[in-house]
C-alpha cells in the first residue's frame, strides 16, 4: 500500500510539474520572440532617429551656406543689371561688402570669393577672402584663371563646373590648390542677361561636417559616415582624410546604395545594419552598427528570462512535491487504519476531518470500523 501511495504522490507531482514546465516553456518562447522583435524594432528606431537627426543638422548647415551664397549672387545679378561690364571694380566692392557680412554670420566658412571670367574682363579679376585660423577674413591673392582651360571641368572645379552646368552646385570635397586645405564648396554662376560673368562661392571647413558626423554614436562600435550618389565615401570617422581625396577613393560596401533606407550588409566579415538618409546637397548620411551588438541586447534579456524560468520551475517543483505529500497524507493514514483493522485492532483514531473527498472517505471508514467493531463484539458475546 505504501508503494501505491508513493505512486499516487509521484504521479500527482509529476503531472503538475509537467504542466508547469510546458506552461513556462510556452511563455518563455513567446517572451523570447516578443523580445527579439522588440529589440529589432528598437534598434531600427534608434538608427532611424539618429540618422534623421544627423541629416537634419547637416541639412540645416548646408542650407545656411547655400542661402548665404544665393543671397549674395542675387544681389550681384541685380547690381550687374545697372553696371557696365567694362568697369566692374565698383560692382566688386559693393558685392564684397555684402559678402563679408554674410560670411561673418555663417559658421564654418574658410573662404568666400567672387571670380570674374577672363573672357569678360582681364583687369577686374574678382576677390578671394580667407580665414584659416578663425581670426577673421583677409584678402588673398586670387588664382590666375587664365592659366587654366575654363572649359575643362577636371581642373579649377569651383569655377569650371558651375560655368559648364549653368546652375548652383555643391562640389564634393577637394583640396584647394593654393591653400592645401580639404574643403567642401557651394558655387553659383553669375550672369548679366545671358552673359556668363563669373562665379560666387563659399568653401566650408571639412572639419565642421566631420564634427557633426562624429557626434552620431550608438552602442560601442556604431558610427556614421557620408558618401556621394556615386558611392564614393566623402567622410568616414575611421578613414584618414588623405585617403578620401586621392584618385582611388574608397567606396561604400555593396548594398549601401540600395533604394531601401534600411540595409543589412557585411563589411570585412562583420555583419552590420544601417539606415541612410539623403542630404540636401545630394549626398547620403549613413548610420551603421554591428548586428552582434544589436542582437547582444536581446540575447541577454532572453538568457535572463530562461534563467528565471528555470528557477521558477525548480521552486514550483518543490512546492508541488510538498503539496502532493500534503494531499496524500490522509490517504496514507487511511492505509494504516486498514492495516490495523485487518490485524484486528479496531480502536484506532483517524483525525482528518476536512470537508473534501478525502474527508468524506475518512468519515465513511470511521463508521465502517465502528460498525465492524460492534458486529465483532456482538458475535463474541453470543459465543459466550
Number of C-alpha atoms within 10 A of each C-alpha: 11 11 8 11 16 15 12 17 22 15 13 18 21 16 13 17 20 13 12 17 19 12 12 17 16 12 14 17 14 12 16 19 14 14 18 18 13 13 19 16 12 14 21 17 13 14 26 20 14 21 24 19 14 23 22 16 16 20 16 14 18 20 14 15 23 22 14 21 24 19 13 24 23 14 15 23 18 13 15 19 12 10 15 10 15 11 12 18 14 11 18 20 13 13 21 21 11 15 25 15 11 17 21 12 11 14 13 20 24 23 22 26 24 29 22 24 22 16 11 16 16 11 12 19 21 23 20 21 21 19 16 15 8 10 7 11 19 12 13 14 11 15 16 9 16 11 7 12 12 20 13 13 16 10 14 17 19 24 25 23 25 24 23 14 12 14 12 20 19 21 18 19 19 20 14 15 11 10 9 9 16 19 22 23 25 24 28 28 26 27 19 18 10 7 9 16 23 24 24 29 30 27 25 23 20 21 15 16 19 17 11 15 25 17 12 18 16 17 11 9 10 19 21 28 22 24 23 20 11 10 18 17 23 26 23 19 14 9 13 10 14 10 12 20 17 11 7 9 14 17 15 19 13 12 12 22 17 10 9 10 14 18 17 16 17 14 11 6 7 12 13 18 22 24 25 27 20 20 19 15 17 13 20 22 23 29 28 25 24 21 19 13 17 19 14 12 16 20 17 11 16 20 12 12 17 18 12 13 17 15 12 15 19 14 11 16 19 14 14 20 18 14 15 20 20 12 15 18 15 19 20 17 16 19 16 16 22 18 13 14 16 10 9 11 13 19 12 14 9 15 11 17 13 11 8 9 8 17 16 14 16 22 16 12 16 18 12 12 19 15 13 14 16 13 11 13 12 11 10 10 8 7 7 5
